[in-house]
C-alpha cells in the first residue's frame, strides 16, 4: 500500500506533463503570424491613385450584346431582330444562337461574329469601342443607316476565384468592372489560412496565359495593373504554412501522441494498483 502512495504522485505528474506537452505541440503547429493575416499591414492615412481601368478586349468564345439604333427606327429594327437579314427574307426562319441579340453574338474560334446584312465581322482583339466604330463605319459606307448608334456589351464578363477563400466561385460581372478586392469579397473573403502575400492572378493576353503574383499586405496593390480584373481572369489564393502543417504534421503526430498518452495512463494505472 505504501508503494502505491509513493508511485501515485509521480504517475499523475507524468500524465499531467504529457498533457501539457500535447497542448503545446498543438498550439505551435496551429499558430499563425497575425501580421500576415491582415490586409495592408502598416498602411498609414493617405491617398493613392489607382491605375486606369483597362478596356476589355474581345476574345474568342465571348458572348456580345450588340444593339443598333438610328433616327429611322424601322430601318434600325431589322438589325435587332432574331435572325437578322435571314429573318427579313423568311418569316418562318428560326433564330440562330450566333446572331440572336437576345442570346448574344458568339465570337467563334476564328474570332468572328455573323452580323445581319454585314456578314462576317472580325471581333476578337478589338475593344468594345473599336468594334462599335467598325460596325458604324460599315453601316454608313453601305448606306444601310444614317447616323447609326451602336451599343456593345459583354454578356459573359466573369472572373474565377479559387483556393483559400470561404466560397470558391465564378463571379459574373454585369457592370464589366471589378477589382481584385471586390472579387475576393464576393467569394466570402480569404480564410485565416490564406497566403495573403502571394495571390496568383492568371490572365489571357494575346492568346497566352500570363501569371502575376500580388501581395495583399502591401499598398502596391492599389497601383498594380492587376488591381482591376479582366474578363476570364482566374484568382488563386494559396494556403499558408500553417494550413499545410495542420494537414500534415499535426494529423501525423496527434494520433501518435494520443496513443502514447493512452498507453501512459494504462501503465500508470497498473503501477498505482
C-alpha positions, -999 to +999 in steps of 0.1 A: +000+000+000+029+023+008+044+016-026+012+028-043+012+060-023+048+068-034+041+059-070+008+078-074+021+114-073+048+105-098+024+088-122-001+117-122+026+143-126+038+123-156+003+123-171-002+160-164+032+168-180+023+147-210-010+166-215+008+200-212+033+189-239+005+178-262-013+211-259+020+230-266+026+209-297-009+215-310-006+253-303+027+255-321+015+238-352-017+259-354-004+293-346+000+319-374+016+353-378-012+378-371+007+405-390+004+384-422-033+376-415-044+412-421-047+433-453-023+462-459-005+460-426+013+492-418-008+513-441-009+549-429-036+576-436-032+590-471-044+587-507-034+568-538-040+570-575-054+537-588-044+526-623-067+534-652-094+508-656-084+487-686-107+484-716-117+448-721-105+432-753-129+408-771-117+372-772-128+340-789-159+325-773-170+358-759-207+365-760-216+400-770-248+420-769-250+444-799-279+468-804-284+492-833-305+524-833-308+555-855-332+583-865-352+557-885-365+531-860-379+509-887-346+507-906-327+500-874-352+474-862-341+448-888-306+447-872-321+439-839-345+412-850-338+375-844-321+360-874-312+395-889-312+396-926-324+360-930-354+368-909-364+397-932-364+373-962-381+344-945-407+349-917-406+312-909-368+311-903-356+301-868-333+324-849-297+312-845-277+313-813-248+332-830-269+361-843-298+365-820-294+396-799-314+381-771-288+353-768-259+374-779-234+373-807-209+344-801-173+351-812-163+319-830-130+301-829-117+324-858-126+355-838-156+364-860-192+372-855-220+369-880-239+402-882-272+409-901-266+422-936-229+428-929-220+391-927-187+381-911-170+407-889-137+402-871-143+410-834-115+392-815-087+415-805-109+447-806-122+466-777-160+473-775-154+509-788-133+496-817-160+471-827-187+497-823-168+521-846-162+493-871-198+484-874-209+520-875-185+528-904-196+497-924-233+506-920-227+541-932-204+531-961-230+506-973-257+533-969-278+510-947-283+536-920-278+573-914-260+582-882-264+548-865-258+544-828-242+511-818-240+497-783-218+467-774-218+449-741-202+417-728-227+390-717-201+367-702-178+390-683-167+368-654-138+360-631-130+328-612-118+328-576-102+296-562-082+284-533-082+296-497-114+316-498-147+310-480-167+302-511-147+294-543-168+307-571-172+321-606-183+357-603-204+372-631-198+409-636-227+427-653-210+461-648-179+449-667-157+464-639-144+446-608-113+449-586-094+421-570-107+430-536-143+430-548-139+396-563-124+382-531-153+398-511-178+381-534-161+348-527-166+353-490-131+368-483-099+349-476-097+323-449-073+325-419-051+301-437-047+322-469-013+333-480-020+370-484+014+380-497+013+356-527-021+358-545-019+345-581-037+360-610-039+342-643-048+362-674-052+357-711-031+382-731-027+379-768-036+342-768-011+334-740-016+326-703+001+353-682+006+349-644+013+376-618+016+374-580+002+401-557+009+410-521-022+420-503-001+431-473+014+458-495-003+490-507+014+485-541-017+465-550-036+498-555-013+509-583-009+474-599-023+468-634-039+438-618-059+459-593-088+458-619-095+423-631-104+415-667-129+390-681-119+354-677-092+362-651-085+334-626-076+343-590-059+316-569-052+320-532-025+296-519-027+281-484-001+293-459+024+272-439+000+269-410-026+252-432+000+228-447+013+220-412-022+214-399-029+189-426+004+171-424+025+171-392-005+177-369-025+149-385+005+126-383+017+134-347-016+138-328-027+102-332+007+090-321+007+113-291-028+103-282-018+066-284+012+073-262-009+092-237-034+063-235-005+038-230+009+060-203-024+062-185-027+024-186+008+019-173+003+044-145-030+028-135-013-006-133+015+008-112-009+025-088-028-007-084 
